[in-house]
Amino acid sequence: MTDPTQNQKAKSDKGKVGVYICHCGGNISDHVDVEAVRARIEKLPEVAVARTNMFMCSDPGQEMILEDLKKGTIDRIVVASCAPSLHESTFRSAISRAGGNPYIYDHANIREQVSWVHHGEKATEKATRLISMASAKAQQLTPLEPIRVEARKHATVIGGGIAGLRAAKDLADRGIEVVLLEKSPFLGGQLANLDRIAPTGDKAADLVRDLAGQVLNDNAITVHTCSAVDTFDGYVGNFKLGVKKWPSDGKPGKFKQIDTATAAVGEFFPFAGVYTGDPPSESEEFTIETGVIILATGFKSYTPYNGEYGFGQYEQVITLPDLIFNMAENKASGKLLEMDGRKIRSIAMIHCVGSRQIPGIHPETEGGYLNEYCSRTCCSATLNASNMIRKTYPGTRVFEFYRDIRTYGRGQEDLYEEAARNQVVFLRFEADDPPEVIQNGSASQDDFPLLVKVKDTLTFGEEVTAPVDLVVLVTGIEPNNVADIVEMMKLPVGTDRFLLEVHPKLRPVELPISGILLAGTCQAPMDVGETCNAAGAAAVKAAALLGRGYVELDPFVAQVDVERCKGSGACVEACLNDGALKLVEMDMDGKTIKRAQVTPVLCLGCGACVAVCPENAIDIAGWTLKQYEDMVDRIVAEEATG
């Protein structure tokens, strides 16, 4: 019979690994026999304790780890739960609170990689193997220290729309110097093209004027219009941007020259962008040294292709932005809406043009993409326009052709109910059977020029024909083309072509490149309130990064064994981030030789250099070759005994 004390001594000699397995409220335990896994894992020679909890990320779950660490029962930790991207920082913080090194911890993903894709015995078996591998690796973990980087207390905001303005002002209010770069001659972005904001009714021009005035009057903020980033270098806390600035004639629109204390704003609504008057007479270039970068590059409205619902074929087919622009410019006083001198007796609004596109039903653009997402703000904007028409021009009838109405924000459902009270007529269509816009063949001058035909699902597929004077296409939102910035900064982009955050809930305004943040509609379709909230979140995150004067980065970077390195340069060629690896001259045994040297703050920790080094002279801290070997050995051992 085996002596338990001898078994415990063997465990102590090899390392005291604590394994903590999560039920995840049934997400895991409904498919994985968690207790059976625990019973098998606790028999591993390196494992001192194996415990389970309904929610390991909860306070009671974390307390388990803290208590075992404080007692000295364990000195290495494995948490088996959901994806590490969700709660890795949670468990590292818990370990630090117990006085341990946060990098003596490894993670086994048994939710996304197991319970969400496997069932029954296979799920239990795979979970056991993943945790066993993590335990084998954990006993090889060594305490690491984060990389500390001095951080310049300076931020650069790219984009002068409402998101960029809000972020710049919030940063300045926190004592951080800011440079704001805008490509156009104007501040205000797409908000400057709107009349009133739904559902509050606030004037867009007033919002732009007020916020832009605050930004221009803040001594901590420097604004450069007609400017764009041309070169990019550096890392969080110490970025270097090369900027090009070019002259401009100040178009569009006429502008009254007002001193920058009040800002210059368009004399008439259709474009209410703030003109700073600062573009140079000749092109110039300059460099910005900055600590963080906030991208607020905004969006553009979808442009229908020629023939889409008659767009480009019939002059009576326009987009919703065109309608808003014209309604603001032409303030008629009669009972009928007038457009370019024509009285509009009946108007058709067609929703989801350029949004929620379906492969096989909607044609791809020249770039080969579809906008499969919902643009979210279009329904409320359309309902607001319909209500304005019905209240201001009661003689104009309004038809709304829609797939679904999505008025998700606070107060926006009221717009829908108000439209019903205002006798707006709603007709619902299926995605694969959209409305058809055709020319009215009647020769009579008094007849309506266009007909809109649809099978209305609200009346069980009855075919309805609406005679109209005007068709308005409710166009969706697309991200502005920032391919140059994406390529320059190596940024991730989603399938929808918007910039992709690390995690929508846990790190909603962060990009994987530390120190580069997102604000507003460069990330996803948002209304004005959401955009300002996102910009504020980015500003707070940036201020938190820069507030201490330094930034701490994870230490999972390449390390070179100079004794083994022969200076072949293969690692430098394989490196995915310029400047992270280079060959440097050094003295060794009285000789000048070349050896690889890592710049830790630039290293991605990808391991490309490890794979090509002929001397095995490079390892990634926290993911060493020896750790990988132990994990593979454990797989082989499990196979042999399984």
C-alpha positions as CSV (number, residue, x, y, z in Angstrom):
1,M,0.0,0.0,0.0
2,T,1.4,3.5,-1.0
3,D,2.3,5.7,1.9
4,P,0.3,9.0,1.6
5,T,3.1,11.0,3.1
6,Q,5.5,9.8,0.5
7,N,3.0,10.7,-2.3
8,Q,2.7,14.2,-0.8
9,K,6.5,14.5,-0.6
10,A,6.8,13.6,-4.2
11,K,4.2,16.2,-5.1
12,S,6.1,18.9,-3.1
13,D,9.4,18.0,-4.8
14,K,7.9,18.5,-8.3
15,G,5.8,21.6,-7.6
16,K,2.6,22.3,-5.9
17,V,0.0,22.9,-8.6
18,G,-3.5,23.9,-7.6
19,V,-6.3,23.1,-10.2
20,Y,-9.6,25.0,-10.0
21,I,-12.4,23.7,-12.2
22,C,-15.5,25.8,-13.0
23,H,-19.1,24.6,-13.5
24,C,-19.8,27.9,-15.2
25,G,-23.4,27.8,-14.0
26,G,-24.1,24.7,-16.1
27,N,-22.4,26.0,-19.3
28,I,-19.6,23.5,-18.6
29,S,-21.1,21.0,-16.1
30,D,-24.1,20.3,-18.2
31,H,-21.8,18.5,-20.7
32,V,-18.6,17.8,-18.7
33,D,-18.7,15.6,-15.6
34,V,-16.7,18.1,-13.6
35,E,-16.4,16.0,-10.5
36,A,-15.1,13.1,-12.5
37,V,-12.5,15.4,-14.1
38,R,-11.5,16.7,-10.6
39,A,-11.0,13.2,-9.3
40,R,-8.7,12.2,-12.2
41,I,-6.7,15.5,-12.1
42,E,-6.0,15.4,-8.4
43,K,-4.1,12.1,-8.9
44,L,-1.5,13.8,-11.2
45,P,1.9,13.9,-9.4
46,E,2.3,17.7,-9.7
47,V,-1.2,18.5,-8.4
48,A,-1.5,19.4,-4.7
49,V,-5.2,20.2,-4.8
50,A,-8.1,20.1,-7.3
51,R,-11.2,22.0,-6.5
52,T,-14.5,22.9,-8.2
53,N,-16.9,25.8,-7.9
54,M,-20.1,26.9,-9.6
55,F,-18.4,30.2,-10.7
56,M,-14.7,30.3,-10.3
57,C,-14.6,34.0,-11.3
58,S,-16.9,34.9,-8.5
59,D,-15.6,36.1,-5.1
60,P,-16.0,32.6,-3.4
61,G,-14.2,31.0,-6.3
62,Q,-11.3,33.5,-6.1
63,E,-11.2,33.1,-2.3
64,M,-10.4,29.4,-2.8
65,I,-7.3,30.3,-4.7
66,L,-6.3,33.1,-2.3
67,E,-6.6,30.8,0.7
68,D,-4.6,28.0,-0.8
69,L,-1.8,30.4,-1.8
70,K,-1.7,32.1,1.6
71,K,-1.4,28.7,3.3
72,G,1.4,27.6,1.1
73,T,-0.6,24.6,-0.2
74,I,0.1,25.6,-3.8
75,D,2.7,27.7,-5.7
76,R,1.3,27.2,-9.2
77,I,-2.2,27.6,-10.5
78,V,-4.4,26.2,-13.3
79,V,-7.9,27.5,-13.8
80,A,-10.2,25.5,-16.0
81,S,-13.2,27.6,-17.2
82,C,-14.2,29.8,-20.1
83,A,-11.9,31.5,-22.6
84,P,-8.9,33.1,-20.9
85,S,-9.6,36.4,-22.8
86,L,-12.7,36.7,-20.5
87,H,-11.2,36.3,-17.0
88,E,-7.4,36.0,-17.3
89,S,-7.0,39.4,-15.7
90,T,-9.5,38.5,-13.0
91,F,-7.4,35.5,-11.8
92,R,-4.1,37.3,-12.2
93,S,-5.4,40.1,-9.9
94,A,-6.6,37.5,-7.4
95,I,-3.1,35.9,-7.3
96,S,-1.5,39.4,-6.8
97,R,-3.9,40.1,-3.9
98,A,-2.7,36.9,-2.2
99,G,0.9,38.1,-2.5
100,G,1.8,35.7,-5.4
101,N,3.3,36.4,-8.8
102,P,0.4,36.8,-11.3
103,Y,2.3,34.9,-13.9
104,I,2.5,31.5,-12.1
105,Y,-1.0,30.8,-13.5
106,D,-2.1,28.9,-16.6
107,H,-5.6,28.5,-18.1
108,A,-7.5,25.6,-19.7
109,N,-10.5,26.6,-21.8
110,I,-13.1,23.9,-21.2
111,R,-16.1,25.9,-22.2
112,E,-15.6,27.2,-25.8
113,Q,-13.1,24.4,-26.6
114,V,-15.1,21.6,-24.9
115,S,-18.6,22.0,-23.5
116,W,-19.8,24.2,-26.4
117,V,-18.6,21.7,-29.0
118,H,-18.6,18.2,-27.4
119,H,-21.1,16.2,-25.3
120,G,-21.0,13.3,-22.9
121,E,-17.9,11.2,-22.4
122,K,-16.0,12.9,-25.2
123,A,-16.4,16.2,-23.5
124,T,-15.3,14.9,-20.1
125,E,-12.3,13.1,-21.7
126,K,-11.2,16.2,-23.6
127,A,-11.6,18.5,-20.6
128,T,-9.4,16.1,-18.6
129,R,-6.7,16.1,-21.2
130,L,-6.7,19.9,-21.6
131,I,-6.4,20.4,-17.8
132,S,-3.7,17.7,-17.5
133,M,-1.7,19.5,-20.2
134,A,-2.1,22.8,-18.5
135,S,-0.9,21.2,-15.2
136,A,2.1,19.8,-16.9
137,K,3.0,23.3,-18.2
138,A,2.2,25.0,-14.9
139,Q,4.8,23.2,-12.9
140,Q,7.4,24.7,-15.3
141,L,6.2,28.2,-14.9
142,T,8.6,30.7,-13.3
143,P,7.7,34.1,-11.7
144,L,7.9,36.9,-14.3
145,E,7.9,40.7,-14.0
146,P,5.8,42.9,-16.2
147,I,7.7,45.1,-18.7
148,R,7.5,48.7,-17.5
149,V,7.5,51.4,-20.2
150,E,7.7,55.2,-19.5
151,A,4.6,56.8,-21.0
152,R,4.3,60.3,-22.4
153,K,1.3,62.1,-21.0
154,H,0.0,63.0,-24.4
155,A,-2.8,61.7,-26.6
156,T,-3.6,61.9,-30.3
157,V,-7.1,61.7,-31.6
158,I,-7.6,60.8,-35.2
159,G,-10.9,62.1,-36.5
160,G,-12.8,65.4,-35.8
161,G,-16.4,64.2,-35.7
162,I,-18.5,64.1,-32.6
163,A,-16.5,61.1,-31.2
164,G,-13.1,62.7,-31.8
165,L,-14.3,66.0,-30.3
166,R,-15.8,64.3,-27.2
167,A,-12.7,62.2,-26.6
168,A,-10.3,65.1,-27.0
169,K,-12.3,67.3,-24.6
170,D,-12.6,64.5,-22.0
171,L,-8.8,63.9,-22.2
172,A,-8.0,67.5,-21.8
173,D,-10.3,67.8,-18.8
174,R,-8.2,65.0,-17.2
175,G,-5.0,67.0,-17.6
176,I,-3.7,65.3,-20.7
177,E,-2.3,67.2,-23.7
178,V,-4.1,66.3,-26.9
179,V,-3.6,66.7,-30.6
180,L,-6.7,66.2,-32.8
181,L,-6.2,65.4,-36.5
182,E,-9.0,65.7,-39.1
183,K,-8.7,65.0,-42.8
184,S,-11.3,67.5,-43.9
185,P,-11.3,71.3,-43.3
186,F,-14.2,71.0,-40.9
187,L,-15.0,69.7,-37.4
188,G,-18.3,67.9,-36.8
189,G,-18.2,64.9,-39.1
190,Q,-21.4,63.3,-40.2
191,L,-23.4,65.0,-37.3
192,A,-22.9,68.3,-39.2
193,N,-25.1,66.9,-42.0
194,L,-28.1,66.4,-39.8
195,D,-30.9,68.7,-38.8
196,R,-32.3,67.5,-35.5
197,I,-31.3,64.5,-33.4
198,A,-34.0,61.9,-32.7
199,P,-35.6,61.4,-30.3
200,T,-34.6,64.5,-28.3
201,G,-35.1,67.0,-31.1
202,D,-31.8,68.8,-30.3
203,K,-30.3,70.8,-33.2
204,A,-27.3,69.0,-34.5
205,A,-25.6,72.4,-35.5
206,D,-25.9,73.5,-31.9
207,L,-24.3,70.4,-30.6
208,V,-21.4,70.6,-33.1
209,R,-20.9,74.4,-32.4
210,D,-20.9,73.9,-28.7
211,L,-18.5,71.0,-28.5
212,A,-16.2,72.2,-31.2
213,G,-16.0,75.6,-29.5
214,Q,-15.0,73.9,-26.2
215,V,-12.3,72.0,-28.1
216,L,-10.9,75.0,-29.9
217,N,-10.8,77.1,-26.8
218,D,-9.0,74.5,-24.7
219,N,-5.3,75.3,-24.4
220,A,-4.5,71.6,-23.8
221,I,-5.9,70.7,-27.3
222,T,-4.2,71.4,-30.6
223,V,-6.4,70.9,-33.7
224,H,-5.0,70.2,-37.2
225,T,-7.5,70.0,-40.0
226,C,-6.6,68.9,-43.6
227,S,-4.2,66.5,-41.8
228,A,-3.6,62.8,-42.0
229,V,-1.2,60.3,-40.4
230,D,1.5,59.3,-43.0
231,T,3.9,57.3,-40.9
232,F,3.6,55.3,-37.7
233,D,6.3,54.0,-35.3
234,G,6.8,53.1,-31.6
235,Y,4.7,51.5,-28.9
236,V,2.3,52.3,-26.1
237,G,3.5,55.4,-24.2
238,N,5.9,56.3,-26.9
239,F,4.3,56.4,-30.4
240,K,5.7,58.6,-33.1
241,L,3.4,59.8,-35.9
242,G,4.4,61.5,-39.1
243,V,1.6,63.8,-40.3
244,K,1.0,65.5,-43.6
245,K,-1.1,68.7,-43.8
246,W,-2.3,70.3,-47.0
247,P,-4.1,73.6,-48.0
248,S,-7.8,73.8,-48.4
249,D,-10.3,76.3,-50.0
250,G,-12.8,75.8,-47.1
251,K,-15.6,74.3,-49.1
252,P,-18.4,73.3,-48.9
253,G,-20.7,76.2,-48.2
254,K,-20.3,79.8,-47.3
255,F,-18.8,80.7,-43.9
256,K,-18.9,83.8,-41.8
257,Q,-15.5,84.4,-40.3
258,I,-15.8,84.5,-36.5
259,D,-12.8,84.4,-34.1
260,T,-12.0,80.9,-32.8
261,A,-13.5,81.8,-29.4
262,T,-17.0,81.2,-31.0
263,A,-15.8,79.1,-34.0
264,A,-16.9,79.6,-37.6
265,V,-20.1,77.8,-38.4
266,G,-21.9,77.5,-41.8
267,E,-24.4,80.2,-42.3
268,F,-27.1,77.8,-43.5
269,F,-27.9,74.4,-42.2
270,P,-27.1,71.9,-44.9
271,F,-23.5,71.7,-43.7
272,A,-23.0,72.8,-40.2
273,G,-19.3,71.8,-39.9
274,V,-17.0,74.1,-37.9
275,Y,-14.3,75.6,-40.0
276,T,-11.2,76.4,-38.0
277,G,-9.4,78.4,-40.7
278,D,-6.1,76.8,-39.9
279,P,-5.0,74.9,-43.1
280,P,-1.6,76.2,-44.4
281,S,-1.0,77.9,-47.8
282,E,1.3,75.1,-48.8
283,S,1.6,71.5,-47.8
284,E,3.7,70.7,-44.7
285,E,4.8,67.7,-42.7
286,F,5.4,67.4,-38.9
287,T,5.9,64.7,-36.3
288,I,3.9,64.0,-33.2
289,E,5.3,62.1,-30.2
290,T,2.4,60.7,-28.2
291,G,1.5,58.2,-25.5
292,V,-1.8,56.9,-26.8
293,I,-3.9,57.0,-30.0
294,I,-7.6,57.2,-30.2
295,L,-9.2,56.3,-33.6
296,A,-12.4,58.2,-34.2
297,T,-12.5,57.9,-38.0
298,G,-16.3,57.7,-38.3
299,F,-18.6,56.4,-41.0
300,K,-20.1,57.2,-44.3
301,S,-23.6,56.6,-45.7
302,Y,-24.1,53.7,-48.1
303,T,-24.4,54.7,-51.7
304,P,-27.0,52.6,-53.6
305,Y,-25.8,51.1,-56.8
306,N,-27.3,52.3,-60.1
307,G,-30.7,50.8,-60.5
308,E,-31.2,49.8,-56.8
309,Y,-34.8,50.7,-56.3
310,G,-34.6,53.0,-59.3
311,F,-31.7,55.0,-57.9
312,G,-29.8,56.7,-60.6
313,Q,-32.6,55.9,-63.1
314,Y,-35.4,58.1,-61.8
315,E,-34.7,61.6,-60.5
316,Q,-37.5,61.0,-57.9
317,V,-35.4,58.4,-56.1
318,I,-33.2,59.9,-53.4
319,T,-31.5,58.8,-50.2
320,L,-32.5,59.7,-46.6
321,P,-29.5,62.0,-46.2
322,D,-30.6,63.8,-49.3
323,L,-34.1,64.2,-47.9
324,I,-32.9,65.6,-44.6
325,F,-30.6,68.0,-46.5
326,N,-33.4,69.2,-48.7
327,M,-36.0,69.5,-46.0
328,A,-33.6,71.7,-44.0
329,E,-32.8,73.9,-47.0
330,N,-36.3,74.3,-48.3
331,K,-38.6,75.5,-45.6
332,A,-42.0,75.5,-47.4
333,S,-45.0,76.8,-45.5
334,G,-47.8,74.9,-47.4
335,K,-49.6,71.7,-46.6
336,L,-47.4,69.8,-49.0
337,L,-43.7,69.0,-48.8
338,E,-41.8,70.6,-51.7
339,M,-38.6,69.2,-53.2
340,D,-36.8,71.1,-55.9
341,G,-39.9,73.1,-56.7
342,R,-42.1,70.0,-56.9
343,K,-45.0,69.4,-54.6
344,I,-44.8,66.0,-52.9
345,R,-48.2,64.5,-52.4
346,S,-47.0,61.0,-51.5
347,I,-43.7,59.7,-50.4
348,A,-42.3,56.2,-50.0
349,M,-39.5,55.3,-47.5
350,I,-37.8,52.0,-48.1
351,H,-35.8,50.6,-45.2
352,C,-32.6,48.5,-45.0
353,V,-31.0,49.8,-48.2
354,G,-27.4,48.8,-47.8
355,S,-27.9,47.0,-44.5
356,R,-28.8,43.4,-43.6
357,Q,-27.8,42.2,-47.0
358,I,-28.1,38.5,-47.6
359,P,-25.7,36.4,-49.8
360,G,-27.4,35.1,-52.8
361,I,-30.2,37.7,-52.6
362,H,-28.2,41.0,-52.7
363,P,-25.4,41.6,-55.1
364,E,-21.9,42.2,-53.8
365,T,-20.1,45.5,-54.3
366,E,-17.1,45.8,-56.6
367,G,-15.0,45.1,-53.5
368,G,-16.8,41.8,-53.1
369,Y,-18.5,42.4,-49.8
370,L,-22.0,42.7,-48.4
371,N,-23.2,44.7,-45.4
372,E,-24.8,41.8,-43.5
373,Y,-25.1,43.8,-40.3
374,C,-28.0,46.1,-39.1
375,S,-27.1,49.8,-39.2
376,R,-29.3,50.3,-36.1
377,T,-29.9,54.0,-36.3
378,C,-31.8,54.1,-39.6
379,C,-35.2,53.1,-38.4
380,S,-35.3,55.9,-35.8
381,A,-34.0,58.4,-38.3
382,T,-36.7,57.5,-40.8
383,L,-39.5,57.5,-38.3
384,N,-38.3,60.9,-37.1
385,A,-38.3,62.2,-40.7
386,S,-41.8,60.8,-41.3
387,N,-43.2,62.4,-38.2
388,M,-41.7,65.8,-39.2
389,I,-43.3,65.5,-42.7
390,R,-46.7,64.5,-41.3
391,K,-46.7,67.3,-38.7
392,T,-45.2,70.0,-40.9
393,Y,-46.9,69.0,-44.2
394,P,-50.1,67.2,-43.3
395,G,-51.2,67.0,-46.9
396,T,-48.2,64.7,-47.8
397,R,-48.9,61.0,-47.3
398,V,-46.0,58.8,-46.0
399,F,-45.6,55.1,-46.7
400,E,-42.9,53.1,-44.9
401,F,-41.8,49.8,-46.5
402,Y,-39.8,47.8,-44.0
403,R,-38.5,44.4,-43.1
404,D,-38.3,45.0,-39.3
405,I,-38.5,48.1,-37.2
406,R,-35.7,48.3,-34.7
407,T,-36.2,51.3,-32.4
408,Y,-33.9,50.0,-29.6
409,G,-32.8,53.1,-27.7
410,R,-34.5,55.0,-24.9
411,G,-37.3,57.1,-26.2
412,Q,-37.0,55.8,-29.8
413,E,-40.0,53.4,-29.5
414,D,-42.1,56.6,-28.9
415,L,-41.2,57.7,-32.5
416,Y,-42.8,54.5,-33.8
417,E,-45.9,55.0,-31.8
418,E,-46.0,58.6,-32.8
419,A,-45.7,57.7,-36.5
420,A,-48.8,55.4,-36.1
421,R,-50.7,58.3,-34.6
422,N,-49.6,60.5,-37.5
423,Q,-51.1,58.0,-39.9
424,V,-47.9,56.9,-41.5
425,V,-48.8,53.7,-43.4
426,F,-46.5,50.7,-42.7
427,L,-46.0,47.9,-45.2
428,R,-43.8,44.9,-44.4
429,F,-41.9,42.9,-46.9
430,E,-39.7,39.8,-46.9
431,A,-35.9,40.1,-47.6
432,D,-36.2,37.8,-50.7
433,D,-39.2,39.7,-52.1
434,P,-38.4,43.5,-51.8
435,P,-40.5,46.4,-53.1
436,E,-40.4,47.1,-56.8
437,V,-40.1,50.7,-57.9
438,I,-41.3,51.3,-61.4
439,Q,-42.2,54.3,-63.5
440,N,-45.9,55.2,-63.9
441,G,-46.8,54.6,-67.5
442,S,-49.7,57.0,-67.4
443,A,-49.4,60.0,-69.7
444,S,-51.4,62.3,-67.5
445,Q,-49.3,65.2,-66.0
446,D,-51.2,65.0,-62.7
447,D,-50.5,61.3,-62.1
448,F,-47.8,60.2,-59.7
449,P,-44.5,59.6,-61.5
450,L,-43.5,56.4,-59.7
451,L,-45.3,53.3,-58.4
452,V,-44.0,51.1,-55.5
453,K,-45.3,47.6,-55.5
454,V,-44.9,45.2,-52.6
455,K,-46.4,42.0,-51.2
456,D,-47.4,43.2,-47.7
457,T,-46.9,40.5,-45.1
458,L,-49.1,42.5,-42.6
459,T,-52.0,41.7,-44.9
460,F,-50.9,38.1,-45.5
461,G,-49.1,38.7,-48.8
462,E,-51.6,41.0,-50.4
463,E,-50.0,42.9,-53.3
464,V,-50.2,46.6,-52.7
465,T,-49.3,49.4,-55.1
466,A,-48.5,52.9,-53.7
467,P,-48.4,55.8,-56.2
468,V,-45.7,58.3,-55.1
469,D,-44.0,61.5,-56.1
470,L,-40.8,60.6,-54.2
471,V,-39.0,57.5,-53.1
472,V,-36.5,57.8,-50.2
473,L,-34.0,55.0,-49.8
474,V,-33.0,54.6,-46.1
475,T,-29.3,53.9,-46.5
476,G,-27.2,52.2,-43.9
477,I,-23.9,53.0,-42.3
478,E,-20.5,51.9,-43.6
479,P,-17.1,52.5,-42.0
480,N,-14.9,55.1,-43.6
481,N,-12.0,53.7,-45.6
482,V,-9.0,53.6,-43.3
483,A,-7.1,50.9,-45.1
484,D,-3.9,53.1,-44.9
485,I,-4.1,53.3,-41.1
486,V,-5.1,49.6,-40.8
487,E,-2.0,48.6,-42.8
488,M,0.3,51.1,-41.0
489,M,-0.7,50.1,-37.5
490,K,-1.6,46.4,-38.2
491,L,-5.1,46.7,-36.8
492,P,-7.7,44.0,-36.8
493,V,-10.8,44.5,-38.9
494,G,-14.1,42.5,-38.6
495,T,-15.9,40.9,-41.5
496,D,-18.2,43.9,-41.5
497,R,-15.1,46.1,-42.2
498,F,-15.4,48.0,-38.9
499,L,-12.4,48.1,-36.6
500,L,-12.5,45.1,-34.2
501,E,-12.2,45.6,-30.4
502,V,-10.6,42.9,-28.2
503,H,-13.8,42.0,-26.5
504,P,-17.3,43.7,-26.8
505,K,-17.9,43.5,-23.0
506,L,-14.7,43.2,-21.2
507,R,-12.4,45.4,-23.4
508,P,-15.0,47.3,-25.6
509,V,-12.8,50.2,-26.7
510,E,-9.4,48.5,-26.9
511,L,-7.5,47.1,-29.8
512,P,-4.9,44.3,-29.5
513,I,-2.2,46.8,-30.0
514,S,-1.7,48.3,-26.6
515,G,-2.2,52.1,-26.5
516,I,-4.5,52.3,-29.5
517,L,-8.2,52.8,-28.7
518,L,-11.5,53.1,-30.5
519,A,-14.2,55.8,-30.3
520,G,-17.5,55.8,-32.0
521,T,-18.7,54.6,-35.4
522,C,-15.3,53.4,-36.7
523,Q,-16.2,50.4,-34.5
524,A,-19.9,49.8,-35.2
525,P,-23.1,51.7,-36.1
526,M,-24.0,53.9,-33.2
527,D,-26.3,56.8,-32.5
528,V,-25.0,60.1,-31.2
529,G,-25.5,59.2,-27.5
530,E,-23.7,55.8,-27.9
531,T,-20.9,57.5,-29.9
532,C,-20.3,60.0,-27.1
533,N,-20.4,57.3,-24.5
534,A,-17.8,55.2,-26.4
535,A,-15.6,58.3,-26.9
536,G,-15.8,59.0,-23.2
537,A,-14.9,55.4,-22.4
538,A,-11.8,55.6,-24.7
539,A,-10.8,58.8,-23.0
540,V,-11.1,57.2,-19.6
541,K,-9.1,54.2,-20.7
542,A,-6.4,56.4,-22.2
543,A,-6.2,58.5,-19.0
544,A,-5.8,55.4,-16.9
545,L,-3.0,54.2,-19.1
546,L,-1.1,57.5,-18.9
547,G,-2.0,58.5,-15.4
548,R,0.9,56.8,-13.6
549,G,3.6,58.0,-16.0
550,Y,4.4,54.5,-17.0
551,V,2.7,51.4,-18.6
552,E,3.1,47.8,-17.5
553,L,3.0,45.2,-20.3
554,D,2.7,41.4,-20.0
555,P,6.2,39.8,-20.1
556,F,5.4,37.1,-22.7
557,V,8.1,38.2,-25.1
558,A,11.1,36.6,-26.8
559,Q,14.3,36.0,-24.8
560,V,17.7,35.3,-26.5
561,D,20.3,32.9,-25.0
562,V,23.4,34.8,-26.1
563,E,25.6,31.7,-25.4
564,R,23.6,29.6,-28.0
565,C,22.9,32.4,-30.5
566,K,25.2,32.3,-33.6
567,G,23.9,35.5,-35.2
568,S,22.4,33.8,-38.3
569,G,19.7,36.5,-38.6
570,A,17.0,34.0,-39.4
571,C,14.9,35.3,-36.4
572,V,15.2,38.9,-37.7
573,E,13.9,37.9,-41.1
574,A,11.0,35.9,-39.6
575,C,10.0,38.7,-37.1
576,L,6.4,40.0,-37.7
577,N,7.0,43.4,-36.1
578,D,9.6,45.7,-37.4
579,G,12.2,46.6,-34.8
580,A,11.3,43.9,-32.3
581,L,14.4,41.9,-33.2
582,K,17.7,43.1,-34.6
583,L,21.3,41.9,-34.8
584,V,23.7,44.0,-32.7
585,E,27.4,43.9,-32.2
586,M,28.8,42.9,-28.9
587,D,32.1,41.8,-27.4
588,M,32.6,38.2,-26.4
589,D,35.9,36.6,-25.4
590,G,37.7,39.6,-26.9
591,K,35.9,39.3,-30.2
592,T,33.3,41.5,-31.8
593,I,30.3,39.4,-32.8
594,K,26.7,39.9,-33.8
595,R,23.9,38.5,-31.8
596,A,20.1,38.8,-31.8
597,Q,18.6,41.4,-29.4
598,V,15.0,41.8,-28.5
599,T,13.2,45.1,-27.9
600,P,10.6,43.8,-25.4
601,V,8.0,46.5,-25.8
602,L,7.8,45.8,-29.6
603,C,7.8,42.0,-29.3
604,L,4.4,40.4,-30.1
605,G,5.3,37.1,-28.4
606,C,4.2,35.3,-31.5
607,G,7.0,32.8,-31.5
608,A,7.9,33.1,-35.2
609,C,11.5,33.6,-34.3
610,V,11.5,30.5,-32.1
611,A,10.4,28.4,-35.0
612,V,13.3,29.4,-37.3
613,C,16.2,29.6,-34.9
614,P,18.6,26.8,-35.9
615,E,20.3,26.9,-32.5
616,N,17.1,26.9,-30.3
617,A,18.5,30.1,-28.8
618,I,15.2,31.9,-28.4
619,D,12.3,31.2,-26.1
620,I,9.1,33.0,-25.3
621,A,8.8,33.8,-21.6
622,G,5.7,32.0,-20.2
623,W,5.6,29.7,-23.3
624,T,9.0,28.0,-23.4
625,L,9.9,25.1,-25.6
626,K,10.3,23.0,-22.4
627,Q,6.8,23.8,-21.4
628,Y,5.5,22.8,-24.8
629,E,7.5,19.6,-24.6
630,D,5.9,18.7,-21.2
631,M,2.5,19.4,-22.6
632,V,3.1,17.1,-25.6
633,D,4.6,14.4,-23.3
634,R,1.4,14.6,-21.2
635,I,-0.8,14.1,-24.3
636,V,1.3,11.1,-25.3
637,A,1.1,9.6,-21.8
638,E,-2.6,10.1,-21.7
639,E,-3.0,8.4,-25.0
640,A,-0.8,5.5,-23.8
641,T,-2.9,5.0,-20.7
642,G,-6.3,5.9,-22.3
